[in-house]
Amino acid sequence: METLHGRVRVEWALQTVVTAVVLGGVVFGIDRVAQLGLGPAVPAALAVLIVAIGVGHAILLYRDWRFDLEPDSLYLERGVVTRVETAVPYVRVQHVDTQRNPIDRALGLSRVVVYTAGSRGADVSVPGLTPERARRLRNELRDLAVESEPEDAV
């Protein structure tokens, strides 16, 4: 089983900080408009609590996130509270992308997104890979998908 790059914890923690700041700001704004008398301490405490929980979650999620290329499928294990095990048969793979959002680029990370037959969007995403590893994984998945296609019966 392969693990993700350690910098993905930083990405997940940054996402938590952004969420905490937004929610803290919303609570502060509601307090100011509704004059609830909470003061700035309550929104700040809420933000700190969200950051603490989010960073802890990022650390635990990183520890439990694994993937593997099995003979017939891409296999993933992930989750902290709810464990999710996913097997994506290569024969169902429609196409595979690599993606890099601004945070990924800043951290030198990339992700592989797998689209499968019969889905509206991406079914599986493997985050926290180096760009080189993401390209290799994308190419491996593409080749395995092509090899697993059934022969034309006509």
Secondary structure, DSSP 8 states (H G I E B T S, - for coil): -EE--TTHHHHHHHHHHHHHHHHHHHHHHHHHHHT---TTHHHHHHHHHHHHHHHHHHHHHHHH-EEEE-SSEEEEEE-SSS-EEEEEEGGGEEEEEEE--HHHHHHT-EEEEEEETT-SSEEEEEEEE-HHHHHHHHHHHHHHHHHHS-----
